[in-house]
Amino acid sequence: MKTAYDVILRPVITEKSMAESAEKKYVFEVAPSANKIEIKQAIAEIFGVKVKSVNTVKTKGKQKRTGSYPTAATKKAYVELTEDSKSIEFFEGMV
């Protein structure tokens, strides 16, 4: 059985994701086998917030020119919180 910490791997920290955090939109790297329902439940359990919607994106791994080690395929989740929900404290100090 998966725990919430098996579903959510790490937050994605980029300029674009930090700009969207002001609008209560956050980006996380998630397990490739996780679906939207599992992601929504995991975010609610870990951070104690209400999730409005979850959008997911899969990226393919790429073959590098120098070397035979490809970059790993990943799955990202774009999470939007409800208006009455509190923000995620992890992202507050980074903006």
C-alpha positions as CSV (number, residue, x, y, z in Angstrom):
1,M,0.0,0.0,0.0
2,K,1.3,3.4,-1.0
3,T,1.7,6.2,1.6
4,A,1.3,9.9,0.8
5,Y,5.1,10.2,0.8
6,D,5.4,7.5,-1.8
7,V,3.1,9.4,-4.2
8,I,4.6,12.9,-3.7
9,L,8.4,12.8,-4.4
10,R,9.5,16.4,-4.3
11,P,8.4,20.0,-5.0
12,V,9.5,21.6,-8.3
13,I,11.3,24.8,-7.5
14,T,11.6,27.1,-10.6
15,E,10.9,30.7,-11.2
16,K,7.6,29.9,-12.9
17,S,6.4,27.6,-10.2
18,M,7.3,30.2,-7.5
19,A,5.4,32.9,-9.4
20,E,2.3,30.7,-9.5
21,S,2.5,30.0,-5.8
22,A,1.0,33.4,-5.1
23,E,-2.2,32.2,-6.9
24,K,-2.2,29.0,-4.8
25,K,-0.9,26.8,-7.7
26,Y,1.9,24.5,-6.8
27,V,4.1,22.0,-8.8
28,F,5.3,18.6,-7.5
29,E,7.2,15.7,-9.0
30,V,5.1,12.6,-8.3
31,A,5.4,8.8,-8.8
32,P,4.9,7.8,-12.4
33,S,2.2,5.3,-11.3
34,A,0.2,7.8,-9.3
35,N,-3.2,9.0,-10.6
36,K,-5.0,12.3,-9.9
37,I,-7.1,11.0,-7.1
38,E,-4.1,9.6,-5.2
39,I,-2.2,12.9,-5.7
40,K,-5.1,14.9,-4.4
41,Q,-5.4,12.8,-1.3
42,A,-1.7,12.8,-0.7
43,I,-1.5,16.7,-0.9
44,A,-4.5,17.0,1.4
45,E,-2.9,14.6,3.9
46,I,0.6,16.0,3.9
47,F,-0.1,19.7,4.0
48,G,-3.6,19.8,5.4
49,V,-5.1,21.9,2.5
50,K,-8.2,21.6,0.2
51,V,-7.3,20.8,-3.4
52,K,-9.4,22.2,-6.2
53,S,-7.9,20.5,-9.2
54,V,-4.9,18.4,-10.2
55,N,-3.3,18.4,-13.7
56,T,-0.6,15.9,-14.6
57,V,2.2,15.9,-17.2
58,K,4.5,13.1,-18.2
59,T,7.9,13.9,-19.7
60,K,9.9,11.4,-21.7
61,G,13.5,10.7,-20.9
62,K,16.1,12.0,-23.4
63,Q,19.2,10.4,-24.7
64,K,22.3,12.6,-24.1
65,R,24.8,13.2,-26.8
66,T,27.8,12.4,-24.7
67,G,27.4,9.2,-23.0
68,S,24.8,6.4,-23.0
69,Y,22.9,7.4,-19.9
70,P,19.5,8.8,-20.7
71,T,17.7,11.3,-18.4
72,A,14.9,9.8,-16.5
73,A,11.2,10.1,-17.5
74,T,9.3,12.1,-14.9
75,K,5.7,13.0,-14.0
76,K,4.7,16.4,-12.6
77,A,1.5,17.4,-10.9
78,Y,0.1,20.9,-11.1
79,V,-2.0,21.4,-8.0
80,E,-4.5,24.2,-7.5
81,L,-5.9,24.9,-4.1
82,T,-9.4,26.2,-3.2
83,E,-9.8,29.9,-2.4
84,D,-10.7,29.3,1.3
85,S,-7.7,26.9,1.8
86,K,-4.5,28.0,3.5
87,S,-1.4,28.2,1.4
88,I,1.4,25.6,1.7
89,E,4.1,26.9,4.2
90,F,6.9,25.2,2.4
91,F,6.7,27.6,-0.6
92,E,6.1,30.8,1.5
93,G,9.7,31.6,2.4
94,M,11.0,31.1,-1.2
95,V,9.0,33.8,-2.9
